[in-house]
Amino acid sequence: MLIGFALIIAAVFLCCVLLFRLSVYALPLFVAFAAGSFIYRADQDIAAALVSASLAATATITIAQIALGAVKSDTGRAAIGLVFALPAAVAGYHAVHGIAVATMPASTWQIALSLIGSSVVAVASWTQWSRLAR
């Protein structure tokens, strides 16, 4: 029983680490999904949708890196970080809300914890992008 609890705690910890590491890629993932869905729904095959999705994600990251290199002001860098932090906040909200729904009875605390979790994930994404900018 004790080993099971330890494994559950370790699994939740690893999921949180994965969420924080991958929060930087929330916007490229969204762009890739949108591009792939558009191509697939335009009566193209799955290979064309996968190629367009990977190109869209790569282009998003490349444009962000070029923009971070070109923009010298802190306000511009903050704006670029905010563009990447907003989709990460949405992903963080849904991840924490899923855990809260599974572990807590229905109450306003679920939403409060989900909002706190989304803020933490957004700040983590923002700090990772600011670290990449230097």
Backbone as CSV, one residue per row, in Angstrom:
resi,resn,N_x,N_y,N_z,CA_x,CA_y,CA_z,C_x,C_y,C_z
1,MET,0.830,-1.196,0.000,0.000,0.000,0.000,0.872,1.256,0.000
2,LEU,1.894,1.259,0.840,2.784,2.417,0.932,3.568,2.612,-0.369
3,ILE,3.939,1.504,-0.996,4.654,1.598,-2.272,3.735,2.187,-3.343
4,GLY,2.457,1.823,-3.318,1.498,2.379,-4.265,1.351,3.878,-4.117
5,PHE,1.263,4.372,-2.876,1.178,5.814,-2.648,2.439,6.522,-3.120
6,ALA,3.595,5.925,-2.868,4.848,6.528,-3.317,4.914,6.590,-4.839
7,LEU,4.431,5.541,-5.505,4.432,5.542,-6.964,3.459,6.571,-7.524
8,ILE,2.315,6.747,-6.883,1.358,7.755,-7.329,1.943,9.149,-7.175
9,ILE,2.588,9.399,-6.049,3.214,10.714,-5.837,4.311,10.947,-6.865
10,ALA,5.106,9.930,-7.142,6.166,10.070,-8.143,5.571,10.314,-9.530
11,ALA,4.478,9.627,-9.861,3.854,9.816,-11.168,3.283,11.221,-11.317
12,VAL,2.639,11.735,-10.282,2.105,13.099,-10.336,3.247,14.099,-10.462
13,PHE,4.327,13.878,-9.712,5.484,14.766,-9.801,6.072,14.766,-11.207
14,LEU,6.217,13.595,-11.807,6.771,13.522,-13.165,5.845,14.152,-14.191
15,CYS,4.542,14.022,-13.999,3.593,14.684,-14.909,3.700,16.205,-14.797
16,CYS,3.885,16.702,-13.578,4.048,18.151,-13.395,5.347,18.644,-14.027
17,VAL,6.417,17.882,-13.873,7.682,18.251,-14.510,7.526,18.274,-16.023
18,LEU,6.847,17.275,-16.559,6.610,17.232,-18.005,5.764,18.413,-18.458
19,LEU,4.754,18.764,-17.678,3.907,19.907,-18.014,4.722,21.194,-18.056
20,PHE,5.599,21.408,-17.061,6.399,22.622,-17.036,7.408,22.653,-18.175
21,ARG,8.007,21.524,-18.486,8.990,21.489,-19.576,8.346,21.733,-20.934
22,LEU,7.163,21.187,-21.129,6.506,21.290,-22.427,5.617,22.519,-22.564
23,SER,5.504,23.315,-21.509,4.636,24.495,-21.591,5.147,25.505,-22.610
24,VAL,6.426,25.481,-22.900,6.994,26.396,-23.890,6.429,26.105,-25.283
25,TYR,6.089,24.855,-25.518,5.658,24.449,-26.854,4.144,24.427,-27.022
26,ALA,3.413,25.099,-26.147,1.950,25.117,-26.260,1.511,25.869,-27.517
27,LEU,2.106,27.018,-27.791,1.729,27.772,-28.988,2.121,27.048,-30.277
28,PRO,3.355,26.537,-30.405,3.663,25.790,-31.634,2.778,24.552,-31.814
29,LEU,2.404,23.903,-30.733,1.512,22.758,-30.834,0.131,23.188,-31.328
30,PHE,-0.368,24.301,-30.813,-1.658,24.814,-31.262,-1.608,25.187,-32.741
31,VAL,-0.556,25.863,-33.153,-0.416,26.253,-34.562,-0.297,25.014,-35.450
32,ALA,0.464,24.026,-34.997,0.617,22.798,-35.772,-0.711,22.068,-35.898
33,PHE,-1.462,21.993,-34.814,-2.762,21.329,-34.865,-3.716,22.055,-35.802
34,ALA,-3.713,23.378,-35.740,-4.598,24.153,-36.610,-4.219,23.964,-38.079
35,ALA,-2.935,23.996,-38.381,-2.498,23.828,-39.771,-2.795,22.423,-40.276
36,GLY,-2.493,21.420,-39.463,-2.765,20.051,-39.874,-4.253,19.789,-40.064
37,SER,-5.074,20.329,-39.169,-6.528,20.165,-39.302,-7.055,20.846,-40.548
38,PHE,-6.526,22.033,-40.824,-6.972,22.757,-42.020,-6.640,21.979,-43.291
39,ILE,-5.418,21.482,-43.371,-5.000,20.739,-44.569,-5.787,19.434,-44.693
40,TYR,-5.995,18.749,-43.582,-6.719,17.475,-43.629,-8.175,17.680,-44.019
41,ARG,-8.791,18.738,-43.523,-10.193,19.008,-43.858,-10.357,19.576,-45.273
42,ALA,-9.242,19.973,-45.888,-9.288,20.448,-47.274,-9.114,19.284,-48.248
43,ASP,-9.472,18.093,-47.801,-9.443,16.867,-48.614,-8.041,16.483,-49.078
44,GLN,-7.062,16.719,-48.221,-5.711,16.225,-48.478,-5.506,14.970,-47.627
45,ASP,-4.441,14.243,-47.905,-4.219,13.022,-47.138,-3.502,13.330,-45.817
46,ILE,-3.351,12.306,-45.011,-2.783,12.469,-43.675,-1.308,12.858,-43.736
47,ALA,-0.594,12.401,-44.745,0.823,12.744,-44.866,0.992,14.248,-45.099
48,ALA,0.157,14.827,-45.930,0.233,16.274,-46.178,-0.119,17.053,-44.918
49,ALA,-1.076,16.551,-44.151,-1.449,17.219,-42.905,-0.305,17.158,-41.893
50,LEU,0.370,16.015,-41.799,1.498,15.893,-40.871,2.674,16.775,-41.285
51,VAL,2.933,16.837,-42.578,4.024,17.690,-43.063,3.704,19.159,-42.799
52,SER,2.482,19.559,-43.077,2.121,20.966,-42.842,2.140,21.293,-41.346
53,ALA,1.735,20.356,-40.504,1.764,20.589,-39.064,3.193,20.742,-38.562
54,SER,4.089,19.893,-39.025,5.475,19.998,-38.569,6.140,21.264,-39.102
55,LEU,5.824,21.641,-40.329,6.372,22.889,-40.868,5.834,24.109,-40.125
56,ALA,4.560,24.088,-39.759,3.971,25.209,-39.038,4.578,25.353,-37.639
57,ALA,4.781,24.235,-36.954,5.385,24.289,-35.619,6.831,24.771,-35.699
58,THR,7.567,24.266,-36.665,8.958,24.692,-36.839,9.028,26.171,-37.192
59,ALA,8.138,26.623,-38.045,8.120,28.037,-38.423,7.775,28.924,-37.232
60,THR,6.867,28.474,-36.393,6.499,29.261,-35.217,7.686,29.431,-34.278
61,ILE,8.387,28.353,-34.016,9.556,28.436,-33.124,10.658,29.258,-33.763
62,THR,10.874,29.092,-35.058,11.910,29.851,-35.749,11.607,31.342,-35.755
63,ILE,10.364,31.696,-36.036,9.974,33.111,-36.031,10.138,33.708,-34.643
64,ALA,9.795,32.941,-33.618,9.958,33.436,-32.244,11.430,33.655,-31.903
65,GLN,12.284,32.740,-32.311,13.719,32.899,-32.042,14.288,34.101,-32.789
66,ILE,13.886,34.287,-34.031,14.358,35.448,-34.802,13.843,36.736,-34.182
67,ALA,12.569,36.730,-33.759,11.998,37.927,-33.133,12.696,38.244,-31.816
68,LEU,13.006,37.215,-31.033,13.713,37.464,-29.771,15.114,38.002,-30.013
69,GLY,15.745,37.567,-31.111,17.073,38.077,-31.443,17.035,39.490,-31.998
70,ALA,15.953,39.825,-32.688,15.867,41.135,-33.329,15.365,42.226,-32.395
71,VAL,14.492,41.865,-31.483,13.903,42.864,-30.583,14.872,43.130,-29.438
72,LYS,15.183,44.391,-29.232,16.136,44.755,-28.184,15.456,45.267,-26.919
73,SER,14.228,45.736,-27.038,13.561,46.319,-25.869,12.973,45.219,-24.987
74,ASP,12.919,45.497,-23.699,12.339,44.544,-22.761,10.836,44.399,-22.963
75,THR,10.191,45.470,-23.400,8.745,45.409,-23.639,8.429,44.469,-24.795
76,GLY,9.215,44.528,-25.844,9.012,43.631,-26.986,9.246,42.184,-26.622
77,ARG,10.287,41.931,-25.845,10.561,40.562,-25.401,9.462,40.048,-24.477
78,ALA,8.943,40.948,-23.643,7.847,40.561,-22.757,6.596,40.228,-23.567
79,ALA,6.363,40.972,-24.637,5.201,40.705,-25.490,5.336,39.350,-26.176
80,ILE,6.535,39.021,-26.650,6.758,37.718,-27.275,6.571,36.612,-26.247
81,GLY,7.085,36.810,-25.052,6.893,35.826,-23.990,5.435,35.663,-23.616
82,LEU,4.692,36.758,-23.639,3.269,36.700,-23.312,2.486,35.928,-24.368
83,VAL,2.871,36.088,-25.629,2.203,35.339,-26.699,2.382,33.836,-26.479
84,PHE,3.538,33.423,-25.989,3.769,32.007,-25.727,3.207,31.574,-24.378
85,ALA,3.064,32.496,-23.435,2.575,32.129,-22.104,1.062,31.948,-22.065
86,LEU,0.321,32.641,-22.912,-1.141,32.532,-22.875,-1.649,31.133,-23.247
87,PRO,-1.184,30.508,-24.332,-1.629,29.124,-24.579,-1.147,28.153,-23.508
88,ALA,0.019,28.425,-22.925,0.504,27.575,-21.835,-0.400,27.703,-20.618
89,ALA,-0.923,28.900,-20.383,-1.846,29.088,-19.261,-3.132,28.296,-19.474
90,VAL,-3.628,28.287,-20.694,-4.837,27.507,-20.991,-4.566,26.016,-20.787
91,ALA,-3.427,25.545,-21.268,-3.069,24.135,-21.084,-2.894,23.813,-19.603
92,GLY,-2.264,24.714,-18.861,-2.087,24.499,-17.428,-3.403,24.471,-16.680
93,TYR,-4.323,25.345,-17.076,-5.640,25.352,-16.444,-6.324,24.004,-16.628
94,HIS,-6.331,23.506,-17.846,-7.022,22.253,-18.108,-6.321,21.065,-17.446
95,ALA,-5.009,21.083,-17.381,-4.289,19.996,-16.720,-4.589,19.970,-15.226
96,VAL,-4.511,21.123,-14.578,-4.773,21.185,-13.142,-6.253,20.935,-12.859
97,HIS,-7.118,21.421,-13.714,-8.549,21.193,-13.511,-8.886,19.705,-13.634
98,GLY,-8.252,19.015,-14.551,-8.471,17.572,-14.675,-8.049,16.826,-13.427
99,ILE,-6.909,17.223,-12.850,-6.462,16.589,-11.611,-7.397,16.950,-10.462
100,ALA,-7.839,18.202,-10.410,-8.722,18.641,-9.329,-10.077,17.940,-9.403
101,VAL,-10.610,17.758,-10.589,-11.894,17.075,-10.732,-11.770,15.614,-10.301
102,ALA,-10.625,15.010,-10.587,-10.436,13.604,-10.244,-10.183,13.385,-8.756
103,THR,-9.716,14.424,-8.067,-9.308,14.211,-6.678,-10.132,14.963,-5.645
104,MET,-10.975,15.905,-6.048,-11.718,16.732,-5.092,-13.212,16.657,-5.377
105,PRO,-14.020,16.861,-4.356,-15.448,17.001,-4.634,-15.713,18.334,-5.338
106,ALA,-16.816,18.397,-6.048,-17.139,19.604,-6.812,-17.321,20.796,-5.880
107,SER,-16.544,21.820,-6.122,-16.642,23.054,-5.336,-15.918,24.159,-6.087
108,THR,-15.959,25.346,-5.504,-15.257,26.469,-6.127,-13.746,26.340,-5.970
109,TRP,-13.311,25.454,-5.067,-11.873,25.253,-4.908,-11.257,24.615,-6.145
110,GLN,-12.018,23.847,-6.867,-11.492,23.273,-8.111,-11.106,24.373,-9.087
111,ILE,-11.969,25.346,-9.258,-11.695,26.441,-10.184,-10.570,27.314,-9.649
112,ALA,-10.564,27.563,-8.334,-9.504,28.389,-7.749,-8.141,27.724,-7.933
113,LEU,-8.050,26.429,-7.662,-6.781,25.729,-7.853,-6.395,25.671,-9.327
114,SER,-7.370,25.545,-10.201,-7.086,25.523,-11.638,-6.536,26.865,-12.113
115,LEU,-7.091,27.948,-11.603,-6.579,29.278,-11.966,-5.177,29.507,-11.418
116,ILE,-4.928,29.053,-10.199,-3.570,29.164,-9.645,-2.595,28.331,-10.473
117,GLY,-3.011,27.122,-10.836,-2.158,26.267,-11.662,-1.880,26.866,-13.024
118,SER,-2.884,27.494,-13.625,-2.656,28.117,-14.933,-1.684,29.279,-14.818
119,SER,-1.775,30.022,-13.730,-0.829,31.126,-13.525,0.593,30.611,-13.352
120,VAL,0.743,29.543,-12.600,2.081,28.979,-12.383,2.672,28.461,-13.692
121,VAL,1.872,27.780,-14.487,2.368,27.255,-15.769,2.695,28.397,-16.725
122,ALA,1.884,29.451,-16.738,2.162,30.596,-17.613,3.463,31.279,-17.208
123,VAL,3.672,31.455,-15.919,4.919,32.074,-15.453,6.114,31.181,-15.780
124,ALA,5.949,29.869,-15.648,7.040,28.953,-15.991,7.378,29.039,-17.474
125,SER,6.367,29.118,-18.318,6.608,29.248,-19.760,7.282,30.571,-20.079
126,TRP,6.816,31.628,-19.448,7.386,32.946,-19.682,8.854,32.999,-19.259
127,THR,9.175,32.419,-18.115,10.564,32.440,-17.661,11.456,31.579,-18.547
128,GLN,10.912,30.484,-19.075,11.711,29.668,-19.985,12.017,30.413,-21.272
129,TRP,11.040,31.193,-21.787,11.286,31.967,-23.002,12.228,33.125,-22.715
130,SER,12.145,33.714,-21.539,13.069,34.819,-21.234,14.483,34.282,-21.068
131,ARG,14.618,33.042,-20.595,15.933,32.429,-20.483,16.500,32.131,-21.871
132,LEU,15.644,31.745,-22.808,16.092,31.489,-24.175,16.524,32.758,-24.894
133,ALA,15.978,33.883,-24.462,16.265,35.148,-25.143,17.666,35.649,-24.837
134,ARG,18.274,35.186,-23.789,19.602,35.709,-23.404,20.727,34.935,-23.941
